[in-house]
Amino acid sequence: MGVGKALTQKGSERMRQFPQGFLWGCATASYQIEGSPLSDGAGPSIWHRFSHTPGNVLGGDTGDVACDHYRRWRDDVVLMRELGIRAYRFSIAWPRVLPEGRGAVNENGLAFYGRLVDALLEADIIPFVTLYHWDLPGSLQDLGGWANRDVAGWFADYADVLFGRLGDRVHHWITLNEPWCVAHLGYILGQHAPGMRDLWAGLRAVHNLLLAHGRAVLAFRQRNMPEGRIGITLNFRPPHPGSQSEQDRAAARRAHAYHNRLFLDPIFTGRYPDPIVQWFKDSWPETLQSDQDVIRAPIDFLGVNYYTRNVVVHAPGTGLLHTRVIRQPGPHTAMGWEIYPEGLFELLLWIHQAYGSPVLYITENGAAFEDRPDPSGTVRDTDRLDYLRQHFVQAHRAIQEGVRLQGYFVWSLMDNFEWAHGYSKRFGIVYVDFGSQKRTIKQSGHWYCGVIARNGLEN
Ligand SMILES: OC[C@@H]1[C@@H](O)[C@H](O)[C@@H](O)c2nc(CNc3ccccc3)cn21
């Protein structure tokens, strides 16, 4: 598309028009919104165990109720229709479908997701299903979880149940959400479930997550569903060196390899980034030559989660990579993340140019701010509106440069359980009063509805 077509002059306003058919949406995840973690035959997940273990989640919050979406899903689909979203990214809780992680299917759990998918289709909303968004069945963690190489087969079998039962109606599948977070936060730092602090286990989790992804892609291809598309969602934090010293530039390269290339390179090139294999040499897992052919099974799209960048300096003996992140001046979100919209453009262009112009979806972008309803009940979250508008502008820039960006999912549809932060951090474009469960569309949500209707941005 030429630039001229995308920048239309309407009156005094300049419109940034997105391509026809661009999929504007919102994203959520099962453990963060559903509640009812053990209802109707569901088994406990590692996040059910982790949040019920004192000290792991701020304020002792758990996902026991969350947004009560398991019971309020019909009203939430009505809300999505009011917002006018064209697609909805949500995850399926593995322990609802396979309570033990393997073996017998829990028909009640599968039926919940079947009803949700049918309601979305009825509302003309395209479902994007994430197969795994961190809620591993506890019984599989008892067998080592992602550190056990057998998990690749367990995950592929679980995925195949869903391909078989929902594949007639769901045509967009995401195998894993942010495997980097699963391994790094869950197995190395211990800040997320299962709360392990074990580099050896964490690096094996990296490899087994990739194997599991590849085995699920191969199972999907076996199903021969020509309308179906499958990909993976990875999180990225473009690192900038804190200075032009060679030490800081080397630190930024290490951070880049670990944060951004650790999963991207094996999937697209069949090889781990050399700097990382060298850096972790003594702890690096044993792998089979045949593994790389499974891991690099071609995918149809890449999901990109972007929130911020990191400014990195060399810090001998500090942390995993001997690096430290330097807080920057300027605006930050309630998570303490720098607001750096240009980083989205930089990231999309890098992936486009370095990995063969894949089809991309922004599967998460959003911001937490201290939202409060005013006396009339209105939530004037202008800071979130500005954050999203600035990032939409950068996404539009990327499309102008030829990036094959085909959709954008705002994180999140509604305020929800923010992992170790509990309910203290609000990312939604819909406000949730967790006492009454009342939903209120925030100013950003009303604004987003207009962007979707115009399929573009007014200045
Ligand atoms: O923190 C906001 C969201 C979270 O609610 C989603 O479940 C998760 O997919 C998600 N990933 C990121 C970005 N990745 C990240 C990296 C390091 C620490 C925390 C998040 C942000 N978010």
The ligand as a Gaussian input file, in Angstrom:
#p B3LYP/6-31G(d) Opt

LIG

0 1
 O        1.656000      -7.730000      32.579000
 C        0.628000      -7.565000      31.667000
 C        0.497000      -8.797000      30.783000
 C       -0.004000     -10.033000      31.530000
 O       -1.209000      -9.754000      32.199000
 C       -0.194000     -11.159000      30.487000
 O       -0.807000     -12.313000      31.027000
 C        1.157000     -11.573000      29.916000
 O        1.007000     -12.256000      28.678000
 C        2.065000     -10.382000      29.758000
 N        3.289000     -10.380000      29.250000
 C        3.783000      -9.137000      29.386000
 C        5.140000      -8.709000      28.950000
 N        6.110000      -9.646000      29.386000
 C        6.683000      -9.606000      30.650000
 C        8.026000      -9.813000      30.758000
 C        8.628000      -9.783000      31.996000
 C        7.875000      -9.600000      33.127000
 C        6.510000      -9.427000      33.003000
 C        5.907000      -9.419000      31.756000
 C        2.847000      -8.345000      29.956000
 N        1.786000      -9.130000      30.167000

